[in-house]
Amino acid sequence: MAEANQNTNPNPTPSGGEAPPNVTIYINNLNEKIKLEELKKSMHAVFSQFGKILEVLAFKTLKHKGQAWVVFEEVSSASNALRQMQGFPFYDKPMRIQYAKTKSDVVAKADGTFVPREKRKRHEDKGRKKKDQQDANQAGMGLNPAYAGAYGAAPSFSQIPYMGGAKAAVPEAPAPPNSILFVQNLPHQSTPMMLQMLFCQYPGFKEVRMVEAKPGIAFIEYGDEMQSTVAMQALQGFKITAENPMLITYAKK
């Protein structure tokens, strides 16, 4: 069958009919000013809470600007993501989400219905195979038990060595519970917006503060210590990349 990443029709059918529930969701009304790789990383970080992600698709072509596809392993994951993230303010624009009308390559290959398109160029084939292999390799890496997702599907992060190592230092005398969280072991390419997408899912979120001179750490502020504790417990060990499980403690005041 045709692939979702090229043939998906972003517009509803004239009759107003919707695609049946499936593992791929189609998102539009995305901020077109965001760089492609950052967009894909942020989408993976936001949607991986709902289940294992096989791939995130977004393209530079004018036809596909402001759009993306997220392919889950399970239909239930896609359904929960569609329901809970509908209208979510993503880079200051509410996301519009629906089920994709056609399968992505990765799904078609898995169920044996994949048929290559004759119009595909050789360089697209080469790039596609490379990304499929990267996704497959990363999906097999360690997972956080609190989440079903395979984190770290962003190749640019995993290909850059993290000089700080995976063993971030734990404070000898932990700070008492308070409204500010101290996050360590972040990939050095993390951005405040990416962290906001993760932490603003929990009530009471106020702001993200990063220290430019010290990459790999951040401070996340909530309204009170109960709200910060909920976020800490939910995101402890969350992997933005396969090599970087977040280490979250209370900030020292």
Secondary structure, DSSP 4 states (H G I P E B T S, - for coil): ---HHHH---SPPTT---PPP-SEEEEES--TTS-HHHHHHHHHHHHGGGS-EEEEE---SGGGTT-EEEEESSHHHHHHHHHHHTT-EETTEE-EEEE-SS--HHHHHHHT-----TT--HHHHHHHHHHHHHHHHHHTS---TT--------HHHHTS--TT-S-PPPPSSPPPP-SEEEEES--TT--HHHHHHHHTTSTTEEEEEE-TTSTT-EEEEESSHHHHHHHHHHHTT-BSSTT-B-EEEEPP-
